């Protein structure tokens, strides 16, 4: 039996956009429900846009239900047209398998897997066994093309003259509906959860189960996550915010949440953490009374970074933040790993150790080679103004030579122009 009211918790957090039946709330209160969410293997890592669905599966399990994380090894070979203006490039089976391995690793962090607990499944296990003629006779006949073309994901593409929709993508809806049926047959799954862009696909699956099995199945979607400034959620200046630490370091991940706008932070605390609503409301009051302290943003960054990357990575991110944003910050206080994570993604180049202290390591030459200035002449003119820092220390001498004394842990030398333009020199032999 359920141990807490999953549906009511989602309501309090404003995480319900659509439900297929008003009966779902009562079903979740009175029965142990098996529910699933699917993840497409379009990349070898999920991103923060997927995080709400992972956390909802966590909430579901903690409320006493049984979650299923589905990775689309089969549907990934087709491509979901939802929210896409162009047809996806078809990935090779080898790339799909590589992507699946990365996604499985991430989903496992959020769920307690086991025979009677959460499940992680791959729809290639059943879609790969389908016979086309049998599929069309048994499944295809239950789908009305008239209804399918009214779905937003299909209609948008049909109305775009320059793009259109291939039959391959058009068939995606049938395959996702069949996933729901297969999970019902195998595990008794009666609920599919997903983003609002999946509403049509979810309804198709629930309808297929009702037609073929005579059982009521349900759908629930979450609202689209937005930002107060209208920009797309989950993007930074460097691009997507990934859950894989090799693509977005724990430090960069922590900074993403720390930089949340005051208008968004309470909503994000409700969406992306498991904190009690009462504690989130207190954080909201702190934002209103003392926004300069950014207490809610710190709470958000701590909770989400710990959940995704673990306590050790969180500690490194906090330490790097404390050092890098301190007045007169001393980069020598940071370990090689902390520096690596803090400056992941910054432009970098190699500097031979033999060049240290020689004209080949002249600051003006290095600035031009790094692209921080278009020429040595421009760099030579600008350095005396104090615009250049080496390891956060202002250098005004155009004749300065980078030497062994400037090399930080891990062989790093950090050049900075102004406040935001960084370049990492990696001191290593060729």
RAUR-V814566 format. One record per helix or strand of 3 or more residues. SS is the DSSP state (2 for helix, 1 for strand). FROM is the first residue (numbers start at 1). LEN is the number of residues. If there is no record, write none. Layout:
BEGIN
SS	FROM	LEN
SS	FROM	LEN
END
This chain:
BEGIN
2	6	7
2	24	7
1	34	6
2	48	15
1	66	6
2	75	3
2	93	16
1	118	5
2	124	4
2	132	7
2	140	3
2	145	4
2	152	8
2	167	4
2	172	16
1	191	5
2	196	18
1	218	5
2	250	9
2	262	11
2	277	13
2	291	3
2	295	15
2	311	14
2	331	3
2	336	7
1	348	4
2	353	3
2	359	3
2	363	7
2	376	8
1	388	3
2	404	3
2	409	3
1	412	6
1	421	7
END
